[in-house]
Amino acid sequence: MKSFYWIVLFGFLFGYQLSAQSGYEKRINCGGPATTYLGNTYDADDSETNSPYSNGEKIGTFPAVNLPSLYQTIRFTKNTNRELFYDITVPNAGTYDVVLQFAEPFWGVSSGGSGDGVRVFDVFVEGTQLANDLDVVQLVGPHAVHTINHQVTMSSGDLVISIEIDAEPDKNDPIINAIEVLEVSSPSNNAPVANAGSDVTITLPTNSASLTGSGTDSDGTIAAYLWSQQSGPSTASLSGANTTNLTANNLVEGTYVFRLTVTDDDGATGFDDVSVIVESSGSGGNPGTSVWSESSTNDDIYYNNGNVGIGTTNPGSRLQVNGDFMLWGGEAYGDGWGISRFNWKGHSLIMGTKLGMYAHNLIELKPGGSNSGQLWSAIELYQALDENVHEKRVRISSHIHTATFFNAGNVGIGTSSPDSKLTVKGKIHTEEVKVDLNVPGPDYVFKEGYVLRSLEEVRHYINEYGHLPNIPSAKEMQANGIQLGEMNMKLLEKIEELTLYTIQQQKRIESLEKALKNLKE
């Protein structure tokens, strides 16, 4: 456990680099006396009910914690709201590094039993949530320090740190061990101001728009301009994106938002957005006017001039639905089960999160549920043998009485290049293995006419080849593996031969015993 503590502490000391510090510094040993640690002085906060900083009415010292003395003291609260606050007055307006340090002193450390999941709380600085359901023991274990680092910009006054427990009566009191508030020194640089110009409205067939922007910097010069599209249809092509004058071409009906970002000579940036509204020639600029067309030969209606949005006024693709949608087909199987079809043109249907978005992908098949009985889910894959002939090759079913099967080539687990119907690169855990034999059982050993080698012959063979007759050598098995059914039959053959040797030896023993008895008489 000591080695684990030092690993965590080493990561804290050298893995996090604070910004350049200058001016105001406040370090507090929460719930403990004034102390010096790593060359820094921490103010005392050891008055149980009259803390100069906090509302927390409880303190504690836990020498059993295998950590420096700074982390052996805590401040906590048992008030009705179970909220622990620190109000630290900062004298200057500016940016501050806030370092909060937590180490579990009791649960999972001394006589506190298991610590995982016992003390769970949320952490806020100036109203910004930095941790949700923080469980120090679960994150770093006992005898270890968890550090939260945050940078906040504020005017002079009270910097508020809040440690709270949600309405969960089984969670123990919020705690904290040490706090650092350090003013950050940085060169003054006013951000530049961008102006992307006024919004533009055009009417098709005009499909391009010119935008003129500008940038100003009160303490320097503008070094770079960059136009980019923020939203709207994906058809636009941009010309002059690195200048003050942008031309957007290939526009279709819809609303585009373009952004001008300016960068000053010190690297600071500013931006401004401008909208380009593209109306259809038939809309006359009146929102809500229909632009759908109706076929003259059937009941079809269609729309060819842009994107369609359902639940949104700014669709980003040919069809964007903000909300749920339902497929309700009119077909049914012979047994009455309904069918809804979802067809696509081409070889592949690719589903997934848009590029640049951080989101996992999960596909669930979940029956709606009914009081009429249990419902199940299944996925079936078919091979098209002809236009109207389809063969089911794969089925994955959640029904306990319906088979799940794979009849489509080789299957690999732990490998992408299986060479057999099932190739597993790794271990297999099973209760039973049944092997269908493609070689005969070795009962032929017991049949008349079987040539059983003498033990002398077996001895000579072993001396010459280093393994039993009719059994592959270790080198061969390492190179080629073994066929489980075939090898078991070979081993059974050797067992049956051993049985014959044993019978021969028994007969010889009985003969020798008889001869010995005759000699004694």
C-alpha positions as CSV (number, residue, x, y, z in Angstrom):
1,M,0.0,0.0,0.0
2,K,2.9,2.4,0.6
3,S,4.1,2.0,-2.9
4,F,0.7,2.8,-4.2
5,Y,0.5,6.0,-2.2
6,W,3.8,7.2,-3.5
7,I,2.8,6.5,-7.1
8,V,-0.3,8.6,-6.6
9,L,1.5,11.4,-4.8
10,F,4.3,11.4,-7.4
11,G,1.7,11.9,-10.1
12,F,0.2,14.8,-8.2
13,L,3.6,16.5,-7.6
14,F,4.9,16.2,-11.1
15,G,2.0,15.4,-13.4
16,Y,0.1,18.7,-12.9
17,Q,1.9,22.0,-13.7
18,L,0.2,25.2,-12.3
19,S,0.2,28.4,-14.4
20,A,2.8,31.0,-13.6
21,Q,2.0,32.4,-10.1
22,S,2.3,35.9,-8.9
23,G,0.6,37.8,-6.1
24,Y,-2.1,36.4,-3.8
25,E,-1.7,32.8,-2.5
26,K,-3.9,31.1,0.1
27,R,-3.3,27.5,1.3
28,I,-5.5,25.9,4.0
29,N,-4.9,22.8,6.0
30,C,-8.6,21.8,6.3
31,G,-9.5,20.7,9.8
32,G,-5.8,20.9,11.0
33,P,-3.2,23.3,12.4
34,A,-0.8,25.5,10.5
35,T,1.8,23.3,8.7
36,T,4.5,23.4,6.0
37,Y,4.4,20.8,3.2
38,L,6.7,20.7,0.2
39,G,8.0,24.1,1.1
40,N,4.5,25.7,1.1
41,T,2.8,27.1,4.2
42,Y,-0.8,26.1,4.9
43,D,-2.9,28.2,7.3
44,A,-4.6,26.6,10.3
45,D,-8.3,25.7,10.1
46,D,-8.5,23.7,13.3
47,S,-11.4,25.4,15.1
48,E,-14.3,23.0,15.0
49,T,-17.2,25.5,15.0
50,N,-15.5,28.9,14.3
51,S,-13.6,28.4,11.0
52,P,-12.6,31.7,9.4
53,Y,-13.4,30.1,6.0
54,S,-16.0,27.4,6.3
55,N,-19.4,26.5,7.6
56,G,-18.3,22.9,8.3
57,E,-18.8,22.3,12.0
58,K,-16.7,19.2,12.3
59,I,-13.0,18.4,12.1
60,G,-11.1,15.1,12.5
61,T,-7.5,13.8,12.8
62,F,-6.7,10.3,11.5
63,P,-3.1,9.3,12.1
64,A,-3.8,5.8,10.8
65,V,-3.8,7.2,7.3
66,N,-0.5,6.3,5.6
67,L,0.0,9.8,4.2
68,P,1.8,13.1,5.2
69,S,0.2,15.0,8.1
70,L,-1.5,17.4,5.7
71,Y,-3.8,14.6,4.6
72,Q,-4.4,13.2,8.1
73,T,-6.8,16.0,9.0
74,I,-10.2,16.8,7.4
75,R,-13.1,19.2,7.8
76,F,-16.6,17.8,7.3
77,T,-20.2,18.7,8.1
78,K,-23.2,17.0,9.5
79,N,-25.6,19.8,9.0
80,T,-29.2,19.2,7.8
81,N,-28.4,20.1,4.1
82,R,-25.1,18.1,4.2
83,E,-23.4,20.9,2.4
84,L,-19.8,22.0,3.2
85,F,-18.8,25.5,2.0
86,Y,-15.6,27.5,1.9
87,D,-15.7,31.2,1.3
88,I,-12.2,32.5,0.5
89,T,-11.8,36.2,-0.1
90,V,-9.5,37.1,-3.0
91,P,-8.3,40.7,-3.1
92,N,-7.8,41.2,-6.9
93,A,-9.8,40.7,-10.0
94,G,-8.2,38.1,-12.2
95,T,-7.6,34.4,-12.8
96,Y,-6.9,31.9,-10.0
97,D,-5.7,28.3,-10.0
98,V,-7.9,26.4,-7.4
99,V,-6.4,23.1,-6.2
100,L,-8.7,20.8,-4.1
101,Q,-7.2,17.7,-2.4
102,F,-9.1,14.7,-1.0
103,A,-8.0,11.6,0.9
104,E,-10.4,9.2,2.6
105,P,-9.3,9.0,6.3
106,F,-11.7,6.4,7.6
107,W,-13.8,4.2,5.3
108,G,-11.7,1.4,4.0
109,V,-8.6,2.8,5.9
110,S,-8.8,2.0,9.7
111,S,-11.9,0.5,11.3
112,G,-14.3,1.9,8.7
113,G,-14.9,-1.3,6.8
114,S,-15.1,-1.2,3.0
115,G,-14.7,2.3,1.6
116,D,-16.0,1.8,-2.0
117,G,-19.3,3.6,-2.5
118,V,-19.7,4.8,1.1
119,R,-18.7,8.4,0.9
120,V,-19.9,10.0,-2.4
121,F,-20.3,13.7,-3.0
122,D,-20.3,16.5,-5.6
123,V,-17.7,19.3,-5.9
124,F,-18.4,22.9,-7.2
125,V,-16.2,26.0,-7.6
126,E,-18.0,29.3,-8.2
127,G,-21.1,27.3,-9.2
128,T,-19.3,25.2,-11.8
129,Q,-19.6,21.5,-11.1
130,L,-16.1,19.8,-11.1
131,A,-17.1,16.4,-9.9
132,N,-20.3,14.4,-9.9
133,D,-20.6,11.5,-7.4
134,L,-16.9,11.7,-6.4
135,D,-15.9,8.5,-4.7
136,V,-12.2,8.9,-3.6
137,V,-11.7,5.3,-2.6
138,Q,-13.1,4.0,-5.8
139,L,-10.9,6.3,-7.9
140,V,-7.5,6.0,-6.1
141,G,-8.1,3.6,-3.2
142,P,-7.2,4.2,0.5
143,H,-4.0,5.9,1.6
144,A,-4.0,7.9,-1.6
145,V,-4.7,11.5,-2.6
146,H,-7.2,12.6,-5.3
147,T,-6.6,16.1,-6.7
148,I,-9.0,18.4,-8.6
149,N,-7.5,21.3,-10.4
150,H,-9.6,24.2,-11.8
151,Q,-8.9,27.7,-13.1
152,V,-11.5,30.4,-12.5
153,T,-11.6,34.1,-13.5
154,M,-13.4,36.4,-11.1
155,S,-13.6,39.9,-9.7
156,S,-12.4,40.6,-6.2
157,G,-14.5,39.1,-3.4
158,D,-15.4,35.7,-2.1
159,L,-14.4,32.6,-4.0
160,V,-17.0,29.9,-3.1
161,I,-16.1,26.2,-2.9
162,S,-19.0,23.9,-2.3
163,I,-18.9,20.1,-1.4
164,E,-22.4,18.6,-1.3
165,I,-24.2,15.3,-1.0
166,D,-27.4,14.6,-3.0
167,A,-30.5,13.5,-1.2
168,E,-29.1,10.1,-0.4
169,P,-29.3,9.3,3.3
170,D,-27.0,6.3,3.0
171,K,-24.0,8.4,1.8
172,N,-21.5,9.7,4.4
173,D,-20.6,13.3,5.1
174,P,-18.6,15.4,2.5
175,I,-15.0,16.0,3.4
176,I,-11.9,17.9,2.2
177,N,-8.2,17.8,3.3
178,A,-6.5,20.8,1.7
179,I,-7.2,23.8,-0.5
180,E,-4.9,26.1,-2.6
181,V,-6.0,29.3,-4.3
182,L,-3.2,30.9,-6.3
183,E,-3.4,34.0,-8.4
184,V,-2.2,33.5,-12.0
185,S,0.1,36.1,-13.6
186,S,-0.3,36.5,-17.3
187,P,0.6,39.3,-19.8
188,S,-2.3,41.6,-20.5
189,N,-3.7,41.1,-24.0
190,N,-7.1,42.4,-25.0
191,A,-8.9,40.0,-27.4
192,P,-9.6,41.3,-30.9
193,V,-13.1,42.1,-32.0
194,A,-14.6,40.5,-35.1
195,N,-17.4,41.9,-37.3
196,A,-18.9,39.5,-39.8
197,G,-21.3,42.1,-41.3
198,S,-25.1,42.2,-41.6
199,D,-27.3,39.2,-42.4
200,V,-28.0,38.5,-46.0
201,T,-31.1,37.2,-47.8
202,I,-31.1,35.9,-51.4
203,T,-33.7,34.3,-53.5
204,L,-33.1,31.3,-55.8
205,P,-32.0,30.9,-58.6
206,T,-29.3,33.2,-57.2
207,N,-27.2,30.7,-55.3
208,S,-24.2,32.7,-54.1
209,A,-23.7,35.5,-51.5
210,S,-20.8,37.9,-50.8
211,L,-19.9,38.7,-47.2
212,T,-17.5,41.5,-46.0
213,G,-16.1,41.3,-42.5
214,S,-13.5,43.2,-40.5
215,G,-11.5,43.0,-37.3
216,T,-10.0,45.4,-34.8
217,D,-7.5,45.0,-31.9
218,S,-7.1,47.7,-29.3
219,D,-3.6,46.7,-28.3
220,G,-2.2,45.3,-31.5
221,T,-3.0,44.2,-35.0
222,I,-5.1,41.5,-36.8
223,A,-2.8,38.8,-38.0
224,A,-5.3,36.3,-39.6
225,Y,-8.9,36.0,-40.8
226,L,-10.8,32.7,-41.1
227,W,-14.3,32.1,-42.4
228,S,-16.1,28.8,-41.6
229,Q,-19.6,27.4,-41.8
230,Q,-21.3,26.8,-38.5
231,S,-24.7,25.4,-39.6
232,G,-27.0,25.0,-42.5
233,P,-27.1,22.8,-45.6
234,S,-23.8,21.1,-46.5
235,T,-23.7,22.2,-50.1
236,A,-21.8,25.5,-49.7
237,S,-18.3,26.0,-51.1
238,L,-16.3,28.9,-49.7
239,S,-14.0,31.3,-51.6
240,G,-11.7,33.8,-49.9
241,A,-12.0,32.0,-46.5
242,N,-8.7,33.5,-45.3
243,T,-9.6,37.1,-46.2
244,T,-12.1,39.7,-45.1
245,N,-14.2,39.1,-48.1
246,L,-16.0,35.7,-48.4
247,T,-18.0,34.4,-51.3
248,A,-20.3,31.4,-50.5
249,N,-21.3,29.4,-53.6
250,N,-23.7,26.5,-54.4
251,L,-26.3,27.6,-51.9
252,V,-29.7,25.9,-51.6
253,E,-32.8,26.9,-49.8
254,G,-32.3,27.1,-46.1
255,T,-30.5,29.2,-43.5
256,Y,-26.7,29.2,-43.3
257,V,-24.6,30.6,-40.5
258,F,-21.0,31.6,-41.3
259,R,-18.4,32.6,-38.7
260,L,-15.5,35.1,-39.1
261,T,-12.7,34.4,-36.6
262,V,-9.9,37.0,-36.3
263,T,-6.5,36.3,-34.6
264,D,-4.3,39.2,-33.2
265,D,-0.5,39.4,-33.2
266,D,-0.5,37.8,-29.7
267,G,-2.6,34.8,-30.6
268,A,-5.8,35.9,-29.0
269,T,-9.0,35.3,-31.0
270,G,-12.5,36.8,-31.4
271,F,-15.4,35.8,-33.7
272,D,-18.7,37.0,-35.0
273,D,-21.5,35.1,-36.8
274,V,-23.6,36.2,-39.8
275,S,-26.7,34.4,-41.4
276,V,-27.4,33.9,-45.0
277,I,-31.1,33.1,-45.7
278,V,-31.7,31.4,-49.1
279,E,-35.4,31.5,-50.2
280,S,-37.0,29.6,-53.0
281,S,-38.2,31.5,-56.0
282,G,-41.8,30.5,-55.2
283,S,-41.8,31.4,-51.5
284,G,-41.7,35.1,-52.0
285,G,-40.0,35.4,-48.7
286,N,-43.1,34.3,-46.8
287,P,-42.3,31.5,-44.3
288,G,-44.7,28.6,-44.4
289,T,-45.5,28.9,-48.1
290,S,-45.5,25.4,-49.7
291,V,-42.7,24.5,-52.0
292,W,-43.6,20.9,-52.5
293,S,-44.5,19.7,-56.0
294,E,-47.1,17.2,-57.0
295,S,-46.7,14.6,-59.7
296,S,-49.1,14.9,-62.7
297,T,-49.2,11.1,-63.2
298,N,-49.8,9.8,-59.7
299,D,-50.3,10.9,-56.1
300,D,-46.6,11.4,-55.4
301,I,-45.3,14.7,-53.9
302,Y,-41.6,15.6,-53.9
303,Y,-39.2,18.4,-52.8
304,N,-35.9,18.9,-54.7
305,N,-34.7,22.3,-53.5
306,G,-33.0,21.7,-50.2
307,N,-33.3,19.9,-46.9
308,V,-36.4,18.8,-45.0
309,G,-36.6,19.3,-41.2
310,I,-39.1,17.7,-38.9
311,G,-39.0,19.3,-35.4
312,T,-36.3,21.7,-36.6
313,T,-36.2,24.9,-38.7
314,N,-32.5,24.4,-39.7
315,P,-32.0,20.8,-41.0
316,G,-28.4,19.8,-41.7
317,S,-29.1,17.0,-44.2
318,R,-31.7,15.9,-46.8
319,L,-34.0,14.8,-43.9
320,Q,-33.4,15.7,-40.2
321,V,-35.9,14.5,-37.6
322,N,-35.5,16.0,-34.1
323,G,-37.4,13.4,-32.1
324,D,-38.6,9.9,-32.4
325,F,-40.1,8.4,-35.5
326,M,-42.1,5.2,-36.2
327,L,-42.3,2.8,-39.2
328,W,-45.8,1.4,-39.5
329,G,-46.0,-1.0,-42.4
330,G,-49.2,-2.4,-43.9
331,E,-47.8,-5.9,-44.6
332,A,-48.1,-9.0,-42.4
333,Y,-46.7,-12.5,-42.3
334,G,-49.1,-15.4,-42.7
335,D,-49.5,-15.7,-39.0
336,G,-50.6,-12.1,-38.7
337,W,-47.3,-10.6,-37.4
338,G,-46.9,-7.1,-39.0
339,I,-44.0,-6.1,-41.2
340,S,-42.4,-2.6,-41.6
341,R,-39.8,-2.2,-44.4
342,F,-36.7,0.1,-44.4
343,N,-35.0,-0.2,-47.8
344,W,-31.9,1.6,-49.1
345,K,-30.2,1.9,-52.5
346,G,-26.6,0.6,-52.9
347,H,-24.5,-2.0,-51.1
348,S,-24.2,-0.5,-47.6
349,L,-26.1,1.3,-44.9
350,I,-23.8,3.1,-42.6
351,M,-25.2,4.3,-39.3
352,G,-23.3,6.1,-36.6
353,T,-22.5,9.4,-34.9
354,K,-21.6,12.4,-37.0
355,L,-17.8,12.9,-37.4
356,G,-16.4,15.1,-34.7
357,M,-19.1,14.2,-32.1
358,Y,-18.0,12.4,-28.9
359,A,-20.7,9.7,-28.4
360,H,-20.7,5.9,-28.1
361,N,-23.0,3.9,-30.5
362,L,-25.4,1.3,-29.2
363,I,-28.1,-0.6,-31.1
364,E,-30.9,-2.1,-29.0
365,L,-33.8,-4.4,-30.1
366,K,-36.3,-4.0,-27.3
367,P,-39.9,-5.3,-27.6
368,G,-42.5,-2.9,-26.3
369,G,-44.0,-5.4,-23.9
370,S,-47.5,-6.7,-23.5
371,N,-49.8,-8.3,-20.9
372,S,-50.5,-11.0,-23.5
373,G,-47.2,-12.7,-22.9
374,Q,-43.5,-12.6,-23.3
375,L,-41.9,-11.0,-26.4
376,W,-38.5,-11.7,-27.9
377,S,-36.0,-10.0,-30.3
378,A,-34.0,-11.6,-33.1
379,I,-31.6,-10.6,-35.9
380,E,-31.6,-12.8,-39.1
381,L,-29.1,-12.5,-42.0
382,Y,-29.9,-14.0,-45.4
383,Q,-28.0,-15.0,-48.5
384,A,-29.8,-14.0,-51.7
385,L,-29.4,-17.1,-54.0
386,D,-31.7,-15.7,-56.6
387,E,-34.1,-12.8,-57.1
388,N,-36.8,-14.6,-55.1
389,V,-34.7,-17.2,-53.2
390,H,-33.2,-16.3,-49.9
391,E,-31.4,-18.7,-47.5
392,K,-31.2,-17.9,-43.8
393,R,-27.5,-18.1,-42.7
394,V,-27.3,-16.3,-39.3
395,R,-29.8,-15.9,-36.5
396,I,-29.3,-14.2,-33.1
397,S,-32.3,-14.7,-30.9
398,S,-33.2,-13.7,-27.3
399,H,-35.8,-16.5,-27.1
400,I,-34.7,-19.3,-24.9
401,H,-36.4,-21.9,-27.0
402,T,-35.3,-20.5,-30.4
403,A,-31.8,-21.5,-31.7
404,T,-29.1,-19.0,-32.4
405,F,-26.9,-20.2,-35.2
406,F,-24.2,-19.1,-37.6
407,N,-24.0,-20.9,-41.0
408,A,-21.9,-18.5,-43.0
409,G,-18.2,-19.4,-43.1
410,N,-15.6,-19.4,-40.4
411,V,-16.0,-17.7,-37.0
412,G,-13.0,-16.1,-35.2
413,I,-12.9,-15.1,-31.6
414,G,-9.8,-13.1,-30.7
415,T,-8.7,-13.3,-34.4
416,S,-9.8,-11.7,-37.7
417,S,-8.5,-14.6,-39.8
418,P,-10.1,-17.8,-38.6
419,D,-9.0,-21.0,-40.5
420,S,-11.7,-23.3,-39.2
421,K,-15.5,-23.2,-38.5
422,L,-14.5,-21.8,-35.1
423,T,-11.1,-20.4,-34.3
424,V,-10.4,-19.1,-30.8
425,K,-7.2,-17.3,-30.0
426,G,-7.3,-17.7,-26.2
427,K,-8.7,-19.8,-23.5
428,I,-12.1,-21.6,-23.6
429,H,-14.1,-22.3,-20.4
430,T,-16.8,-24.9,-20.8
431,E,-18.5,-27.7,-18.8
432,E,-18.5,-30.3,-21.5
433,V,-17.0,-30.9,-25.0
434,K,-18.5,-33.5,-27.4
435,V,-16.4,-34.6,-30.3
436,D,-17.8,-36.5,-33.3
437,L,-15.3,-39.1,-34.4
438,N,-14.0,-39.4,-37.9
439,V,-11.5,-42.1,-37.0
440,P,-12.4,-45.6,-35.7
441,G,-12.3,-46.5,-32.0
442,P,-9.3,-48.7,-31.1
443,D,-11.2,-51.8,-30.1
444,Y,-9.2,-53.5,-32.9
445,V,-6.4,-53.8,-30.3
446,F,-8.4,-56.6,-28.6
447,K,-9.2,-58.5,-31.8
448,E,-7.4,-61.6,-32.9
449,G,-4.6,-60.9,-35.3
450,Y,-3.6,-57.5,-33.8
451,V,0.2,-57.3,-33.8
452,L,1.2,-56.1,-30.3
453,R,4.8,-55.0,-30.2
454,S,6.9,-56.6,-27.5
455,L,8.1,-54.4,-24.7
456,E,11.6,-54.8,-26.0
457,E,10.5,-53.4,-29.4
458,V,8.8,-50.5,-27.7
459,R,11.9,-49.8,-25.7
460,H,14.1,-49.8,-28.8
461,Y,11.6,-47.5,-30.6
462,I,11.6,-45.0,-27.6
463,N,15.4,-45.0,-27.5
464,E,15.6,-44.3,-31.3
465,Y,12.7,-41.7,-31.7
466,G,12.0,-40.3,-28.2
467,H,8.2,-40.9,-28.2
468,L,5.7,-43.8,-28.3
469,P,4.9,-45.6,-31.6
470,N,1.9,-44.1,-33.5
471,I,2.0,-40.9,-31.3
472,P,3.4,-37.7,-32.9
473,S,6.5,-36.2,-31.4
474,A,6.4,-33.1,-29.3
475,K,8.0,-31.1,-32.1
476,E,5.2,-32.3,-34.5
477,M,2.5,-31.3,-32.0
478,Q,4.0,-27.9,-31.4
479,A,4.2,-27.3,-35.2
480,N,0.9,-28.7,-36.3
481,G,-1.3,-28.9,-33.1
482,I,-3.4,-31.9,-32.5
483,Q,-6.7,-33.2,-33.7
484,L,-8.6,-33.8,-30.4
485,G,-10.7,-36.8,-31.6
486,E,-7.8,-38.5,-33.4
487,M,-5.4,-37.9,-30.4
488,N,-7.9,-39.3,-27.9
489,M,-8.2,-42.5,-30.0
490,K,-4.4,-42.8,-30.2
491,L,-4.2,-42.4,-26.4
492,L,-7.0,-45.0,-25.9
493,E,-5.1,-47.3,-28.2
494,K,-2.1,-47.0,-25.9
495,I,-4.3,-47.7,-22.9
496,E,-5.7,-50.8,-24.5
497,E,-2.1,-52.0,-25.4
498,L,-1.1,-51.4,-21.8
499,T,-4.1,-53.5,-20.7
500,L,-2.8,-56.4,-22.9
501,Y,0.7,-55.9,-21.5
502,T,-0.8,-56.1,-18.0
503,I,-2.7,-59.3,-18.9
504,Q,0.5,-60.9,-20.3
505,Q,2.5,-59.9,-17.1
506,Q,-0.3,-61.3,-14.9
507,K,-0.2,-64.6,-16.7
508,R,3.6,-64.7,-16.4
509,I,3.3,-63.9,-12.6
510,E,0.8,-66.7,-12.1
511,S,3.1,-69.1,-14.0
512,L,6.1,-68.2,-11.9
513,E,4.1,-68.5,-8.7
514,K,3.0,-72.0,-9.7
515,A,6.6,-73.0,-10.5
516,L,7.8,-71.6,-7.2
517,K,5.1,-73.5,-5.4
518,N,6.2,-76.8,-7.1
519,L,9.8,-76.2,-6.1
520,K,8.8,-75.7,-2.5
521,E,6.9,-79.0,-2.4
